[in-house]
Amino acid sequence: MGKEHKDPIYQHGSKRGYSFIRYAGLYDFKGILKDSKSKLESEKYDIYDKQHDEKISSSGKDMKIVLQGSKEVTEYVKFEMEITIIIMGQIDVMVNKKRVQKGNLEFRVMSKMSKNHSGYHKTSVFKKSTLGNILKNFYEKFIIQEELSDREDVLFDHGKDLLDAIRKRLL
């Protein structure tokens, strides 16, 4: 039994988890937010803000920002990525005449590849039946196996590039 039975296929994170960076110290928050959006835009993801919460307390600013991106790669494959930025106790400081932020930051990435997302193949051959399921598994295992594997690698690279870009914004 291979990956043809799994849908969606997670590259960063899982159904209940994520890949993340935890950091306490100095960082460039505006740069992190800008890099997150520009990385997704450069890969042609459709982006929308799912959540943006801010709370100011005596210890600083607490924030939670959730961005979601999706990209239809083919009629059969769709990429989805969710970025969550959680900040606790953020304050602005000046370092070398530059305004940066100090606090606790957690940057989370969850990325997955959905197969047969549009239902294109559900109408004809891959119906929700035993025979349809067998044909779908055969199609994924023998006909487009290499293509799906290549798509998984591309999605993994998108998440890795994003995490690397964020690490550069940590001072």
WONORLIN-V341847 format. One record per residue. RES is the residue in one letter. PHI is phi in degrees with one decimal (* if undefined). PSI is psi in whole degrees, 0 to 359 (* if undefined). OMEGA is omega in radians with two decimals (none if undefined). Layout:
RES_PHI_PSI_OMEGA, RES_PHI_PSI_OMEGA
This chain:
M_*_128_-3.11, G_-113.6_203_-3.10, K_-74.6_351_-3.11, E_-65.3_343_3.11, H_-89.0_348_-3.10, K_-94.5_132_3.02, D_-155.6_118_0.04, P_-83.1_169_3.08, I_-104.1_120_-3.11, Y_-88.9_136_3.08, Q_-106.0_319_3.05, H_-123.6_120_-3.12, G_85.5_197_-3.13, S_-155.5_191_-3.12, K_-59.0_326_-3.11, R_-118.4_6_-3.06, G_-133.5_190_-3.08, Y_-165.3_162_2.93, S_-89.5_144_-3.05, F_-149.7_163_3.00, I_-123.0_126_3.01, R_-111.1_135_-3.06, Y_-150.3_138_3.03, A_-124.8_120_-3.12, G_150.9_211_-3.11, L_-91.7_141_3.11, Y_-155.7_165_3.11, D_-104.7_95_-3.04, F_-64.4_315_-3.14, K_-61.3_322_3.10, G_-66.3_321_3.12, I_-63.6_313_-3.14, L_-65.1_318_3.13, K_-64.6_315_3.13, D_-64.5_322_3.13, S_-60.8_311_-3.11, K_-69.7_318_-3.09, S_-68.5_326_3.08, K_-63.6_316_3.13, L_-67.7_319_3.13, E_-64.5_321_-3.12, S_-66.8_334_3.10, E_-93.6_9_3.05, K_68.6_33_3.03, Y_-81.1_145_2.95, D_-84.4_122_-3.00, I_-113.3_141_2.94, Y_-146.2_152_3.12, D_-82.6_117_-3.14, K_-84.9_323_-3.08, Q_-153.0_143_3.05, H_-149.1_104_3.13, D_-118.9_136_3.06, E_-133.1_142_3.09, K_-143.8_130_3.12, I_-102.4_128_3.11, S_-127.4_181_-3.12, S_-67.9_335_-3.14, S_-87.9_354_-3.14, G_133.9_198_-3.09, K_-98.3_133_3.04, D_-109.4_134_-3.11, M_-139.2_151_2.96, K_-139.1_121_-3.13, I_-124.7_129_3.12, V_-123.4_122_3.08, L_-113.1_139_3.07, Q_-122.7_140_3.10, G_-132.8_145_3.07, S_-139.6_151_-3.08, K_-147.8_122_3.07, E_-84.6_110_-3.09, V_-81.3_310_3.05, T_-138.6_182_3.07, E_-66.1_341_-3.06, Y_-104.0_334_-3.01, V_-120.5_137_3.10, K_-135.2_135_3.06, F_-98.0_141_3.04, E_-134.6_139_-3.14, M_-137.3_138_3.08, E_-125.6_129_3.14, I_-115.5_129_3.10, T_-123.4_128_3.09, I_-116.8_120_3.12, I_-118.1_126_-3.13, I_-126.6_135_3.12, M_-128.4_130_3.06, G_67.5_40_-3.11, Q_-78.9_131_3.01, I_-131.1_153_3.10, D_-87.9_137_3.09, V_-135.4_159_3.09, M_-104.7_126_3.09, V_-131.7_120_-3.12, N_52.4_45_3.12, K_61.8_26_3.11, K_-127.7_136_3.14, R_-83.0_121_3.06, V_-129.8_177_-3.12, Q_-115.1_153_3.11, K_-129.7_136_3.13, G_164.1_194_3.11, N_-102.8_127_-3.06, L_-125.0_138_2.99, E_-130.0_124_-3.12, F_-115.5_118_-3.08, R_-114.1_142_3.08, V_-131.2_131_3.01, M_-128.4_124_3.12, S_-131.9_142_-3.13, K_-145.9_157_3.10, M_-116.2_120_3.09, S_-96.4_138_3.12, K_-107.9_147_3.12, N_54.2_41_-3.03, H_-70.4_326_-3.04, S_-85.1_350_-3.11, G_77.8_9_-3.12, Y_-54.9_316_-3.09, H_-89.9_353_3.13, K_-72.2_330_-3.05, T_-73.2_328_-3.05, S_-104.2_287_-2.96, V_-97.6_318_-2.99, F_-93.4_54_3.12, K_-71.3_164_3.13, K_-77.3_68_3.08, S_-137.6_171_-3.14, T_-62.8_313_3.13, L_-64.2_317_3.11, G_-60.8_321_3.12, N_-66.8_320_3.10, I_-63.7_315_3.13, L_-64.5_320_3.11, K_-62.5_314_3.12, N_-63.7_320_3.09, F_-62.3_314_3.13, Y_-58.2_315_-3.11, E_-74.8_327_-3.07, K_-82.1_326_-3.02, F_-114.9_329_-3.05, I_-93.1_312_-3.09, I_-116.8_24_-3.11, Q_-59.2_314_-3.12, E_-65.8_320_3.12, E_-63.5_317_3.12, L_-64.3_321_3.11, S_-63.6_318_3.09, D_-63.4_320_3.12, R_-64.5_321_3.08, E_-61.0_317_3.13, D_-62.9_319_3.13, V_-63.4_316_3.13, L_-64.6_319_3.09, F_-60.4_317_3.13, D_-63.9_323_3.09, H_-59.1_314_3.13, G_-67.3_319_3.14, K_-65.0_317_3.11, D_-62.0_321_3.12, L_-64.8_313_3.12, L_-62.5_320_3.11, D_-64.3_320_3.12, A_-64.4_322_-3.14, I_-70.8_322_3.11, R_-60.1_330_3.13, K_-70.4_339_3.14, R_-87.5_356_3.09, L_-87.9_127_-3.04, L_-96.5_*_none
